[in-house]
Amino acid sequence: MKIAVLGIGNMGFPMARRLCDSAAHQVHVWNRSPNKAQHLASFGATVHQQPAAAVAAAQVVLSLLQSGPVVGEVLFETGVAQAMQPGTLFIDMASIQPREAREHAARLGQLGVSHLDAPVSGGTVGAEQGTLAIMAGGDEADFERAQEIFKVLGHATHVGPHGAGQMAKLANQMIVGVTLGAVAEALLFASKGGADMAKVRQAISGGFAESRILQLHAGRMVERDFAPRARMSTQLKDLRNALATALDIGFEAPVTRLFEQLYAQAIEHGLADLDHSGIFVELARRNSMD
């Protein structure tokens, strides 16, 4: 299968590399900053200077671009949509607003191009190991067609029509953002009261507070390891997309709004490029525990 990957960043690189490692696929790649894409040449990818050239012969195109507006720009202002042949399947794995996904699907459909919105969860570790959770919205037949690719990248679930994949991802990011804040606050609270933060994490593991975030991100908090895997700025973008969607559908989300404000203030204090577990740093600062 000929596959094009647009967007070779923290997630796009390991995902494209896994596709390169599969002998069943020919992989074409493009990135706005060419150097990032060029590194994939040694793994067998064909690197293109223009996105339209990357997709011209592809049967499936994966998007791992930054945001909804960027996806729209690359699709409809750089010639990508017109360069894709009728029958091509465009799989948008970026995290964007559901209404943007539906708009893109409708416009591509007019050109005979199929569309799935299929954002992922699992971070760079999941991308490297092929264990991503993939949430797909679109036609069932297109979802089945994408299974050969999804199996290389992780486990996919079809959650509904166009836009439903993005709804699932926003729900995921609401839970992630809130839970990161709850874990950080709880560990700092325990430490302020005289308990050993690492031992508290150990003690509550396996109880009702158990979670992937307690296991993975709380470890980073204890070690003060905030090297970016998923950035604070990305978490804030996702929370704001969730709030914008909540407004669209008439849904009140007070908990998400509270955490959107917390992440926004953290970024105002210079934490934008930390891992999203860096919300710990903001809460530590507020409690004079820097």
Summary of the structure (lengths in Angstrom):
residues: 290
radius of gyration: 19.8
end to end distance: 51.4
largest distance: 64.2
contacts: 1007
relative contact order: 0.10
helix: 56%
strand: 14%
